[in-house]
Amino acid sequence: MSLVQFLRLLARHWALLIGLPAVMAAAAFWATRDLPREYAASATLYTGFVSGYSIDSENGSRVDYLSTQTAFDNLIQLVKSRETVEHLALTLLAERAAGDLRLVEDVEGPTLRRVADGAALTPARLAAEADDPASVVYATLYVDPGPFNVSTLQQSIQASRVGSSDMVEIRYTAPDPALAQRTLQILLDDVVREFRRMKTRQTGGVVEFFERQTALADSALREAVGGMRQFGVSNRIINYYEQTKYIASQKETLDHEVQQEEMALAAAEDALTTTERRLSEREAVLTQSDAVARTRRALSAATTRATRAEALGTPDASASAAVDSLRGVLDGNVRGLHRLSHSEQGVSRSALTGAWLEHATSVTAVLRQRRDEYQRVYDVFAPLGSTLSSLEREVDIAEGTYMEMLHSLNLARMRQESIARSANLDIVAPPERPARPNGSKRPLLLALAFLAGLGLCVGGIVGVEVLDQSMRSPEHAAEVSGLPLAGAYPAAPVDPALLTPLDAQFLRNVALVLRERASGGPQLVAVASGHAGEGAGFVAARLAERLSARGRSVRYLAPHAEAGATPYAVTDALPEVDTTEALAGASDAEVTVLELPPVLDAPLPLGLLARADVVLLTARASRSWATADAHTADALERASGHPPHLVLTGTDPLRLEGLLGEVPKRRSAARRALKRAARFEFGR
């Protein structure tokens, strides 16, 4: 929908656009005739959420704007919370009952006067009666509309942050100036006290929790340290790791000495075994001694013979050779005997081996005894090490837990102190008693009522237009029907200046189709409609009239005798008629305009439609394109062999601009300028 169409739509319903807003404004005027006067009071709180001092600011922490906004929201919700407002209402009611609150305006209802007359009422009694639905206090707080009603107070109290500062402004509107001031004073006291209590309560539980956990961790650490101390005393441990290191070093040295002595003992035992083996072979020694004796005797005899021969001067060579041989044998026997009874150094083996064996045996026995003692020490210290390691792990765990709890406790206390500092709300602008009432809201309410009525009218008109399923305009009719458009005519009465261009377009479209299908003989134009009252008679008569005005001979056939038509009878035999002569007699007209009876109500002349050069289907713009219309168009197309052309009747003249462009009409200069502006046509 264009802006021009929107303005035209509003112009068609100008009476409704004026009448309904005026009625709503009049109703608002009547409803606000007894509006009470209102007095507004305000106060300002400094929160320090952003620029205030805290321990976190000492640490150079950055400002978290999301957390800051959340803090402001929490404070504002606290101001308007139901618990805060209920306590405020009870306090005001108690002061009113005690006479401490004196009102200037007469704003008390009957129920409130009954409460105010009970001078003996106390705040505690009011709070107790507030839970009883049958009590006067309950009715005053929750039922009767008045300045002490909880819902009214919640709606009248407004709280908001002042720009991006640390200030929060609280506003309250009441029907009495004293009530407005006193309400804000009580509210500020309650909010400051409750905000501080809420903040300290948040961290108080956390600090108490960490204090208990720190005490438990300290007790566990002391118990673990005491257990390890008792373990050291019971097992005579001064420094376990140094002691075990010393024991291990001494044992390694002792093992080395034992190994050396065992090696010496083994060597001595081996030497003793060898000596005993050789000394036990006495027979071999005796035999060797006998051999030495025999060899000596033989050598002595040989030497005697050799010496005697030399003395006689008859040297005996064989005797000399025998002496040399016997000397060699004797030398070998003597050496063998010496090896059997002496060591390589010439010491007696029995004496040497006995001495070494006795020394090695005694040293080895002592060293082995010391090694057994160290082994027993090992047996004692080995299980002590694992037990001590377990105790040390327990102490480490207990110490780590204690340090972590102590650190968390310090952080919680620091956070508690920081929150306690930031929970101090300062009243920088206390509420003052308003001197004059607020301006009346009546003009604003009247304007709002008028605008609401106007918006309702505009929305309803546009909604109806959007939801309208009628064909309305030629373009929309051609779109929803899917048929080629032949022309359109407005509803009667018709301005002749508008009818002329519409006739020209309609005749041009029909003439083009007739020229395309010209066969040299008479031509037939059938005008049909689905129902009566669709404008088929008007279209057929108009077509016949305009064709005649152009100098063509035209015969107009219709099921009636109006507008100069030649009537024909509509019978059951109509579908069998295939010529116009059989229907209404012979004629020499060039063009025959045949108006058909309503297609959905009468038989269809199939024979004539088969000869028709143009088939026109009329439809009113004020209705929607229905399934029956689609069936009608389909029947005409099947009967004639070509789709019918749509002629829209009863169209709003303003919706014919799609066909004509500028609709011929007298307009003032202001209206023409407004139309150009609505179309954004600013050129000269």
C-alpha angles and dihedrals in degrees: 000000000000125000091253091053090048092052091047090050091054092045091056089057099039093131093057091045090057102034102051097046089047091052092048091048090051090050091050090049091054094044094052098047093107102039112155121234116260130212121200125206128179140189134188128222126199110216104176091212092140110016099026123109119260139153089256090059088054088059091054095245117171122246113258104212093194091055090045092052089048090053091052091048091051091051093048091049089050090054092052098035118127094238092054093047093046091052089047092052092048091049092049091047092049092050090047091050091048092049095243092118113063116189124211098200125056098247100139121113126206093269093049090051090055089054092045091052090060097085091170092064116116129196090251092053091046090052090050093049092046089076093057111087090203095056127100090235092057091050091049093049101040113012115034117066108240145115092284096050111119094223091048091051092049091052094045096049113083126182128182141157115260103238111294094325131110091255126109118197119208118197130187131184119202137166091242128052095218091049091051093053097043093046092056092046092054092042093053092050091049094046095048092048095044093045092053092046092047093050095048091044090057094061099027093076091046092051092048091050093052091045090056092045092048091051091050091048091049091050091049091049093050091049092050093048091047091050092052091047092051090048091055093048093047093051097038093242116162099165111354098193095047091045094050090046091054093045092050091049093049092046092052090052092048092049089053092051092047090051092051093048092046089052091051091046091051090051092049092048090050091050091048091050091051093048093048089049092053095041090051089060094077092143090062089051092050091048090050090049092051089050090051090049094048091046090050091051092047090047090049092051092046092047090050092052092047092048093047091050092050090048092052089049092243106108114206110215094191091052091052091048091050090051092053092047093049091049090056092048092047092050091053093048092049092050092049091051090049092052091052094056106031140048124245090266090051096254121132110264096216093057094043097048095045093055095050094045093052093050096045093048095054095045092047092051092053094047092049090052091053090048090054089052091053090047090056089050089051090051089054098045098042097072090038090063095057091044091048091049090052091050091048091051089051090051092048092049093046091047093048091048091048093049092047092049090046091051092048090048091053091049091049091049091048090049090048091052091047092050091045089055093047093045093070105105114196123209101222096170113030118203117272128205109261112240098203136020124258121267115276117267092207097101090048092049091049091050091047091049091050092047091046090053091047092049091047091052094046092046092048093048093047091044092052090047093050093046093044108116097187120118091246100164133037092245093052091045092053090047097051096039098042090218127127112259117240099176148306137234131198126235119273134302093056126196108234090221089060096041095058099064090041090054090048093053093044094049091045093054093046093045091052092054092045090051091050091053099036112139100175095260135084114309128221127214115190119201115196140170135189096231137013116271095038092119098256091135092050093048093046093047092045091050093049091047096050094044089052090049088057091058101259122130108244134182117201115206121188139157086248137046099237127122092018094302124156104235125225131188120255106218137154088264092063094099089059095054110103103171135049090230090061089048102046109355134268122319137173094214117137094218128029117200108203118195109202124209115251106297095220093048105039140035117278120237096232095176093054093045090054088059095042116117094197129021117197122195116198124205134173118245093220095072135057127255104261134193090257089059090052090051090049092052090046092051092049091049093050091047097046100032094234133068117268122246117241122235113189116210133189093031122165105253091228090060092058094079089098088067102031105026105215108028109231105251139132110255133176121243091251092053092049091050091049091050092051090049091050089052091045090239103152100154121110 
